[in-house]
Amino acid sequence: MTKVVFMGTPAFSVPILEGLVAAGYEVLAVVTQPDRPVGRKRTITQTPVKEAALRLNLPVLQPEKINQSPEMAEIIAMAPDLMITAAFGQFLPEKLLQAAKIAALNVHASLLPKYRGGAPVHYAIMAGDKETGVTIMEMIKKMDAGGIYAQKTIPITDQDDVGVLFEELSLLGKELLLETLPEIIAGKLQATPQDEALVTFSPNITREQEAIDWQKSAQEIDWQVRGMRPWPVAFTTYQGTRWKILSVKPLAETTTKAPGTIIERTKETLKIACGQGSVLALEQLQPAGKGVQAIAEFLNGSGQKVAVDQKVGINE
């Protein structure tokens, strides 16, 4: 039986781990990030992968930093055939990668060499890409730069957001990994080097990137909103308060008003001018200190006076 050490942290990783177990691979250990405080109450919470591993009765390791840790020495001593990662969230030192007898593999949620880094799904949506996919790649010391064993592609629709695509890509990654592993184990499949001329990066989203720039077109803002839903969530400001923006709709109409200007406000509609004369309607938002609201609920219940010709935006 092929012996595997699996490394992953978020919900994206869970179907891949479950698929390995169901397919009969011997998972020697599951490595995931330490339990962290979550939410306003800062409740110590296990990672989704830890929860799955415990349910599957698998040993769990949670190093704060894996390099030079006792857990790293423990993994090396296991001498696994395969080391498989899927959104683990830490760099793996070369000494650890070399502990895999057959291969150290990563399930990456992009069509490499496009979008190396920690937020490939976010960037694919925010860029307006028409497709994305998963890559099974060999791990080397350089981030997401190893050779490619296999890829599969799926379309990005106008309704997709990060949450939807994470679920789809997780299942696609499981399917592709299980299809590819037998040939890798048998030595029948060799990795193809990535074309460095085509490399792009997707570093973790910053706070600055979450702020909506109303100079962008309505379509670009829609991509941003969906590319940050359900996390970390795009936002704008109005009269010094923050609105998290969950859903918008680019409209066919145009305007000569300055970007960020409220151009129409009814009991059910809030339209805002964007770059290039474009217009979008807010559909769903979350005012500071309140729950998520449909725009009609917000406009009819807000303590703020939202009026035409006023401006939204971080610099309003």
FIBA-511228 format. One line per 8 residues: number of its first residue (from 1); their letters; for each residue x, y, z of C-alpha. Coordinates in nm, 4 decimals. Example, Ala and Ser with C-alpha at 12.3 -4.5 7.8 and 13.67 -1.06 7.14 Angstrom:
% residues 2
1 = AS = 1.2300/-0.4500/0.7800; 1.3670/-0.1060/0.7140
//
This chain:
% residues 316
1 = MTKVVFMG = 0.0000/0.0000/0.0000; 0.1332/0.3448/-0.0971; 0.2120/0.5553/0.2077; 0.1169/0.9230/0.2082; 0.1701/1.2267/0.4287; -0.1022/1.4800/0.3507; -0.0770/1.8535/0.4184; -0.3681/2.0946/0.3949
9 = TPAFSVPI = -0.5695/2.3442/0.5941; -0.8984/2.4895/0.4533; -1.2176/2.3266/0.3314; -1.0678/2.3111/-0.0189; -0.8298/2.0398/0.1042; -1.0886/1.8146/0.2674; -1.2327/1.6290/-0.0377; -0.8781/1.5607/-0.1561
17 = LEGLVAAG = -0.7850/1.4016/0.1766; -1.1093/1.2052/0.1834; -1.0474/1.0881/-0.1722; -0.7022/0.9543/-0.0866; -0.8417/0.7567/0.2069; -1.1350/0.6208/0.0052; -0.8985/0.5140/-0.2739; -0.6982/0.3003/-0.0333
25 = YEVLAVVT = -0.3848/0.5081/0.0159; -0.2316/0.4727/0.3615; -0.2275/0.8206/0.5126; 0.0480/0.8112/0.7753; -0.0226/1.1608/0.9056; -0.2178/1.4758/0.8284; -0.0320/1.8036/0.8711; -0.2343/2.1231/0.9107
33 = QPDRPVGR = -0.2081/2.4695/1.0600; -0.2481/2.5122/1.4386; -0.5898/2.5817/1.5884; -0.6604/2.9576/1.5731; -0.9007/3.2028/1.7401; -1.1920/3.2783/1.5074; -1.4729/3.5334/1.5125; -1.5553/3.8163/1.7479
41 = KRTITQTP = -1.5432/3.5870/2.0475; -1.2010/3.4589/1.9367; -1.3068/3.0979/1.9826; -1.0193/2.8532/1.9314; -1.1169/2.6605/1.6185; -0.9766/2.3559/1.4424; -0.8986/2.3726/1.0724; -1.1410/2.1940/0.8383
49 = VKEAALRL = -0.8633/1.9461/0.7549; -0.8041/1.8660/1.1212; -1.1747/1.8037/1.1703; -1.1765/1.5679/0.8715; -0.8609/1.3876/0.9870; -1.0013/1.3258/1.3333; -1.3236/1.1969/1.1797; -1.1155/0.9597/0.9671
57 = NLPVLQPE = -0.9067/0.8523/1.2696; -0.5841/0.9831/1.1185; -0.2885/1.1191/1.3185; -0.2663/1.4995/1.3108; 0.0441/1.7202/1.3287; 0.0135/2.0988/1.3709; 0.3506/2.2746/1.3624; 0.3462/2.6513/1.4033
65 = KINQSPEM = 0.6343/2.6567/1.1556; 0.7293/2.3292/0.9945; 1.0912/2.4088/0.9096; 1.3263/2.2566/1.1703; 1.0295/2.1542/1.3868; 0.9935/1.8245/1.5753; 0.7037/1.7486/1.3412; 0.9321/1.7813/1.0413
73 = AEIIAMAP = 1.1740/1.5281/1.1894; 0.8786/1.2988/1.2582; 0.7590/1.3194/0.8975; 1.1061/1.2482/0.7603; 1.1310/0.9439/0.9864; 0.8032/0.8130/0.8419; 0.9709/0.7870/0.4971; 0.6437/0.8302/0.3034
81 = DLMITAAF = 0.6136/0.7270/-0.0581; 0.4239/1.0448/-0.1398; 0.3919/1.3852/0.0190; 0.0760/1.5594/-0.1031; -0.0213/1.9178/-0.0248; -0.3378/2.1109/-0.1025; -0.3537/2.4676/0.0322; -0.1380/2.3909/0.3346
89 = GQFLPEKL = -0.0234/2.7480/0.3862; 0.3462/2.7040/0.4682; 0.6616/2.6688/0.2610; 0.8185/2.3244/0.2786; 1.1985/2.3051/0.3092; 1.3871/2.1025/0.0515; 1.5015/1.8500/0.3103; 1.1374/1.7690/0.3842
97 = LQAAKIAA = 1.0430/1.7435/0.0161; 1.3254/1.4972/-0.0408; 1.1811/1.2671/0.2257; 0.9162/1.1487/-0.0223; 1.0416/0.8282/-0.1868; 0.8366/0.8675/-0.5048; 0.7241/1.2311/-0.5284; 0.6189/1.5412/-0.3399
105 = LNVHASLL = 0.3048/1.6749/-0.5102; 0.0815/1.9786/-0.4826; -0.2805/2.0241/-0.5898; -0.2885/2.3900/-0.6962; -0.6095/2.5773/-0.7796; -0.4964/2.7455/-1.1011; -0.3720/2.6648/-1.4479; -0.0025/2.7068/-1.3769
113 = PKYRGGAP = 0.2164/2.8891/-1.4591; -0.0669/3.1395/-1.4188; -0.1357/3.2523/-1.0611; 0.1381/3.1086/-0.8486; 0.0753/3.1937/-0.4839; -0.1861/3.1819/-0.2119; -0.4958/3.3367/-0.3753; -0.5233/3.1985/-0.7304
121 = VHYAIMAG = -0.9032/3.1677/-0.7313; -0.9505/3.5260/-0.6133; -0.7215/3.6637/-0.8838; -0.8763/3.4580/-1.1639; -1.2207/3.6038/-1.0925; -1.0926/3.9577/-1.0306; -0.9089/3.9505/-1.3641; -1.2262/3.8545/-1.5482
129 = DKETGVTI = -1.0817/3.5221/-1.6658; -1.3202/3.2974/-1.8554; -1.1713/2.9752/-1.7209; -0.9613/2.8353/-1.4408; -0.8668/2.4878/-1.3248; -0.6360/2.2735/-1.1147; -0.2795/2.1606/-1.1600; -0.1048/1.8544/-1.0195
137 = MEMIKKMD = 0.2581/1.9608/-0.9896; 0.5826/1.8477/-0.8350; 0.6926/2.0501/-0.5353; 1.0282/2.2200/-0.5347; 1.1751/2.4818/-0.3046; 1.0536/2.7708/-0.5235; 0.6840/2.8527/-0.4725; 0.4519/2.6722/-0.7166
145 = AGGIYAQK = 0.7345/2.6467/-0.9698; 0.7667/2.2704/-1.0083; 0.6934/2.0692/-1.3187; 0.3346/1.9956/-1.4199; 0.1971/1.6400/-1.4240; -0.1624/1.7149/-1.5200; -0.4241/1.9897/-1.5507; -0.8009/2.0164/-1.5850
153 = TIPITDQD = -1.0028/2.3228/-1.6799; -1.3476/2.4557/-1.5859; -1.5289/2.7728/-1.7034; -1.5843/3.0753/-1.4800; -1.9435/3.1959/-1.5168; -2.0831/3.5426/-1.4466; -2.2365/3.4092/-1.1253; -1.9314/3.2331/-0.9827
161 = DVGVLFEE = -1.7558/3.3612/-0.6740; -1.4619/3.2350/-0.4680; -1.6792/3.0105/-0.2527; -1.8428/2.8389/-0.5502; -1.5172/2.7886/-0.7382; -1.3349/2.6598/-0.4298; -1.5910/2.3814/-0.4014; -1.5778/2.2981/-0.7725
169 = LSLLGKEL = -1.1978/2.3088/-0.7897; -1.1617/2.0996/-0.4763; -1.3656/1.8186/-0.6301; -1.1860/1.8598/-0.9625; -0.8516/1.8449/-0.7820; -0.9496/1.5244/-0.6050; -1.0601/1.3680/-0.9332; -0.7453/1.4704/-1.1200
177 = LLETLPEI = -0.5108/1.3639/-0.8406; -0.6626/1.0176/-0.8151; -0.6477/0.9792/-1.1957; -0.2842/1.0885/-1.2075; -0.1334/0.9124/-0.9044; -0.1180/0.5574/-1.0460; 0.0914/0.6736/-1.3437; 0.3200/0.8830/-1.1218
185 = IAGKLQAT = 0.3695/0.5915/-0.8823; 0.4437/0.3577/-1.1727; 0.6952/0.6028/-1.3185; 0.4963/0.6327/-1.6419; 0.4297/1.0061/-1.6161; 0.6975/1.2744/-1.6116; 0.6484/1.6349/-1.5088; 0.6664/1.9041/-1.7773
193 = PQDEALVT = 0.8612/2.2193/-1.6800; 0.6615/2.5406/-1.6548; 0.7154/2.8174/-1.9082; 0.8697/3.0938/-1.6958; 0.7740/3.3546/-1.9566; 0.4067/3.2935/-1.8745; 0.4318/3.3128/-1.4953; 0.1938/3.5403/-1.3020
201 = FSPNITRE = 0.1450/3.5656/-0.9272; -0.1486/3.5735/-0.6863; -0.0212/3.6842/-0.3455; -0.2588/3.6908/-0.0501; -0.5192/3.9666/-0.0701; -0.4267/4.2865/0.1137; -0.6573/4.5245/0.2960; -0.5933/4.7852/0.0277
209 = QEAIDWQK = -0.7129/4.5474/-0.2433; -1.0438/4.4996/-0.0639; -1.1375/4.8675/-0.1086; -1.3451/4.9358/-0.4199; -1.1899/5.1824/-0.6620; -1.4848/5.3505/-0.8303; -1.2594/5.4667/-1.1154; -1.2794/5.1081/-1.2390
217 = SAQEIDWQ = -1.5595/5.0056/-1.4724; -1.8793/4.8509/-1.3390; -1.7722/4.5163/-1.4859; -1.4335/4.5300/-1.3122; -1.6007/4.6125/-0.9818; -1.8363/4.3171/-1.0250; -1.5298/4.0951/-1.0786; -1.3738/4.2374/-0.7635
225 = VRGMRPWP = -1.6862/4.1833/-0.5533; -1.7266/3.8227/-0.6703; -1.3512/3.7673/-0.6431; -1.3703/3.8519/-0.2730; -1.6947/3.6754/-0.1836; -1.7453/3.5172/0.0648; -1.4024/3.6235/0.1896; -1.2380/3.8643/0.2512
233 = VAFTTYQG = -1.5265/4.0804/0.1076; -1.4860/4.4043/-0.0876; -1.5899/4.7282/0.0795; -1.6553/5.0952/0.0250; -1.7260/5.3846/0.2599; -2.0108/5.6327/0.2891; -2.0047/5.9358/0.5168; -1.7242/5.7809/0.7197
241 = TRWKILSV = -1.8891/5.4422/0.7698; -1.7941/5.1172/0.6002; -2.0195/4.9133/0.3768; -1.9132/4.5582/0.2881; -2.0353/4.4948/-0.0650; -2.1603/4.1397/-0.1301; -2.3369/4.1696/-0.4646; -2.3563/4.4225/-0.7486
249 = KPLAETTT = -2.4976/4.4278/-1.1002; -2.3323/4.6082/-1.3934; -2.5992/4.7921/-1.5937; -2.6275/4.8693/-1.9650; -2.6914/5.2398/-1.9027; -2.4197/5.5072/-1.8955; -2.3620/5.8317/-1.7060; -2.1555/6.1478/-1.7179
257 = KAPGTIIE = -2.1385/6.1698/-1.3374; -1.8034/6.1344/-1.1604; -1.7112/5.7819/-1.0483; -1.8429/5.7056/-0.6996; -2.1440/5.9362/-0.7346; -2.4875/5.8038/-0.6361; -2.6952/5.8698/-0.9487; -3.0255/5.7067/-0.8530
265 = RTKETLKI = -3.1857/5.6195/-0.5213; -3.5343/5.4723/-0.4867; -3.6869/5.2507/-0.2205; -3.5442/4.9472/-0.4009; -3.2526/5.0749/-0.6080; -2.9145/5.2340/-0.5489; -2.7144/5.3077/-0.8631; -2.3575/5.4345/-0.8589
273 = ACGQGSVL = -2.1417/5.5866/-1.1321; -1.8227/5.3965/-1.2141; -1.5274/5.4506/-1.4441; -1.5636/5.4865/-1.8209; -1.9169/5.6222/-1.7763; -2.0472/5.2836/-1.6611; -2.3109/5.2244/-1.3931; -2.3752/4.9497/-1.1419
281 = ALEQLQPA = -2.6522/4.8766/-0.8964; -2.5808/4.7619/-0.5426; -2.7764/4.4441/-0.4672; -2.6535/4.3275/-0.1281; -2.4361/4.4869/0.1393; -2.3466/4.4732/0.5058; -2.3348/4.8048/0.6916; -2.0920/4.8336/0.9824
289 = GKGVQAIA = -2.2219/4.6521/1.2904; -2.5177/4.4936/1.1092; -2.6008/4.1794/0.9176; -2.6078/4.1289/0.5419; -2.9028/4.3091/0.3816; -3.0670/4.3203/0.0416; -3.0499/4.6735/-0.0961; -3.4244/4.7379/-0.0483
297 = EFLNGSGQ = -3.4022/4.6334/0.3167; -3.1009/4.8577/0.3649; -3.2514/5.1640/0.1957; -3.5785/5.1389/0.3858; -3.4199/5.0696/0.7236; -3.0891/5.2546/0.7228; -3.0260/5.5242/0.9778; -2.8085/5.6945/0.7168
305 = KVAVDQKV = -2.9587/5.9370/0.4701; -2.8472/5.8027/0.1337; -2.9120/6.0581/-0.1386; -2.8490/6.1272/-0.5059; -2.5288/6.3164/-0.5916; -2.3557/6.2101/-0.2718; -2.0420/6.0024/-0.3087; -1.9201/5.6658/-0.1901
313 = GINE = -1.5600/5.5611/-0.1771; -1.2587/5.5456/0.0424; -1.1671/5.9050/-0.0412; -1.5149/6.0538/-0.0494
//
